[in-house]
Amino acid sequence: MTTTASLETATDAPVETFTVDQLPVRLHGSRASLAADAAKTAHASLQSALARQGKAAVILATGNSQIQFLDELIKLGGIDWSKITLFHMDEYLGISATHSASFRRYMRERVESRVTPGAFHYLEGDAAEPIKECDRYSRLLGAQPIDLCCMGVGENGHIAFNDPPVADLNDPLKVKIVQLDRACRMQQVGEGHFPNLEAVPQYALTLTIPALCSAKQIICICPETRKANAVKAMLQDPIGSACPASALRRQPQAVLLLDRESAALLS
């Protein structure tokens, strides 16, 4: 691990930067600074793609870690969202789009209703034939290069719903049905999305790790103390399915944004 300290004091500037394998990491003094940096990085990526090719395709994540980032990105303005196609990463199997924990609902309320993109393609978790739904979404993803992927890391080290230990870092599929790890399901309870473990669906549809990593640029947003164990495993344990997020260490087009709390266990 190589480390370069930064003494900049701007609100969106990291207090420290370093690289782990091929993954650049930016450590922030606060969640607000982290969110502002992520938003400006995403904003620049979108502006560059639109200037270069007149359109862009983006994969977005849900979760509490993304809320402040999405707010900051939308507030920046200056993006012609009508030229942007949006995707999201995952959805619970069998859940309706109106359920309070539905990721489609999250995206409609927090993104689509506020920016009116050219298209927002949703994973239909309650599709009558979920395998065909995976195929449909795979074709949509493959219709154009993905310019930007914005993601978080789960408390168990998952990205999207690729949970340990069954995540496949070399998955041949783009989208598939997965059984959710108990720790992943407990996170959903802890974040207040479900009243208890029994209420959390056991299966979900998810983009695979190679599908996420196919993006030209990846911004991974990972604040809070409850992510500290996952961050430690992600950056210091062997790359592999035990911590799916460790796959980002092979992605030089990615950047990992941490705050002091999520980085607290790093040596």
N, C-alpha and C positions, 0 to 999 in steps of 0.2 A: 504494500500500500504506500503510495507516494502522497505527500500532503503539502499543500501550498496555502499558507494563511492569508487571509484578506482582512484589511483594516478599514474597508469601506463602511460608511455609516448610513448610506441610503436605506430607506425602509424596505426595499426589495432586494438588498444585497446580502449574499451569504456571509457569515462570519468566518467560514472556512470552506475550502474546496479540496477534494482529493479524488483519486481514481483507484478503483478496485478491479483488477484485471482490465477489461476494456470499458468499464462502466464509470462515467464521471458522476461524482456525488457532490451536492451542494448542501451544506449544513447552515441552517438559519437559526437566529436567536429567538424567533417567535413564529407562531402559526400564521399571523397576519403577514409577516415578511415572506414566509414560504408561499402563501397563496398568491401574493402580489407577483413574486418572481415567476411562479408557474403560469399565471395569467399572461404576463408580458412575453414569456417564452412561447406560449401557445399562440398568442396574438401575432408575434413576428413570423412564426411558422406558417400561419394561415395567410398572412399578407404576402409572404414570399411565394407560396403555392399559387395564389390567385394572380399575382403579377407574372409568374412564369408560364402558367398554363390556362388561366382564366377560370379555373374551377378547383375544387378540393374535395377529398373524401376523408372523413374523420371517424374514429372509434372513440366513444366516450364511456366512462365508468360511472356507476352509481355509488352510493355509500356516503357516510357522514364526512369522510375525508375530502370529498369532492365539492361539497356545498359552497364553501367560501371561495374556492378556486373558480367555480362556474360563475358565481356572482361577480367576482372581480373581472373575469374575462368578458362577460357581457357588458359590464359598465364601461370598459375601455372604448367600445364603439369602433367605428372605422372599418368594419368587416361587412362585406356584401354577402350576407348569409344565404341569399337566394341562389348563389353559385356553389353552395356547399352541400354535400350529401353526408348525412350523419347515420352512424350505426351505434348500437350499444352492445355490451359484452355478453350479457347473460340474462336469463329469466327463469323463474321457478316453473317446473313442470306442473301443469294443471291449474295454475293460478290465473285469475281473470285480470284484464287490463285495468279494472276499477278497484281491485284490492288495494288496501292501504300500503302493502309492502311490495306491490308490483313495480318492477323496474321500468316498465312502459309508462306507468303513471308518473313515476319520479321524473322521467325524461320529458314527458309532455308538460308537466307543471313547471319544472325548473329550467328547461331549455326551449323546447319547440314553441311553446306559447309566448315566449319572450323574444325570440329572434327570427321565427318563420324561415327555416332553412328551405333550400330547394327541394329536398326530400329527407325524410327521417324514416329509415327502414327499421321496423320493430320485429324482434323475435317473439312470435306468438306462442307463449308458454302453454296456452290452452287449446292449441291446434288439435284437431281431431286425429291427425296422423303425425305425431311429433318427429318421426324419422324423416318423413317428407318435408317437414318444416325445416329441419336441419339442412337438407339438400337445397331447399329454396333459398335459405339465407346464405349458404355457401356460394351459390351462383351469384347472388347480389354482391357479395364481398369480392368475388373474383372478376367482376365486370369492370373494375378500374383499380389502379394502384391506390393503396391507402397512404395518404400523406402524413397523417398525425394520429397517434394513439395516446390518449390520456388515461392513466390507470392508477389504482391504489394497490396496496398489499394487505391481505387479510391477516388476522391475528395468528393464523396457522401457517402463514407464508404463501397462501394461494394468490394467484392472479387470475382475474375473472373467477370462474368456479372450478379451476383446475386445482383440486385439493391434493395434499400429500396423503398417502404415499403413491397414489395411482396416477398422478399427473404424468403425461408423456411429453418430454421436452422435444421429441422428434415425431410428434403425432402426424400421420399422413392426412388427417382430416382437418377441415377448417372449423366445423361446428359439430358438436356431438351431445348426446345425453349422458349425464354423469350422476353418480350417487354422491351426495354431499357428506363430507366428514362431520362427525359429531361436533368437533370444535368450531367448524364453520357455522353449523346450525346454531350453536350456543352464542356465537357472535351476533347473529341476527336477533336473538332474544335480548342480549345485553344492550344492543343499540335501540331497543324499543320497538322493533318492527313486528314482533310476534309476542304474545303473552307468555308462552312457555315452549319448551322444546318440542312437545308433541304437535304443536300448531305449525311448526316449520316444515315445509315440504322436504321429503327425503331425496328428491331428484330435481335436476335442473337441466336446461339447455345452456351450453357455453361455447364461446369461441375458444379454440385450442391455443396452446402457447405459440406454435409456429404462426398461426393466423395473427395473433397480437404482435408478434415480433417481425412480421412482414412490413410493418409501417416504416416509412422513410424516417420518421422521427417519433420517439417515445418519451413522454414525460410521466414519471412515476412519482406520485404525491403521497407522502407517508409521514404524517404527524402523529403525536400522542404517545403517552407512556405505554398504553396497551399494545402498541406495535413494536416495542423495543426488542422483545425476544425474537420476533420474526425478522427484524432488521439485522440483528446479530447473526442469525442463521443465514440470512440472505447474503451477507457480505463476508462472513468468516468461516462458514462451514463449506464442505465440498459442494460443488455445483451438482444438482441432481433433484430427483423428484421428492426427496425428503423436505425440501424447501423450494417449491416451484419458482418463486420469485428470483432465486439464484440464477435462473436462465438469463436474466438481464445482464449479468456480468460478461456475457458473450456478445453484447449488443452495443457497439460503439456509438450508434445513433440514438441511444437512450440517455436520459439523465435522471438521477434519483435525487429527490428533494426531501430532506429531513429537517426536523426541528430538534432542539436540545433534548426533549423528552424521548423521542423515538430513537435517538442516537445514544442514549444514556449508557447502554451496555457495551458499546464498541470499545475495544482496547486500543 
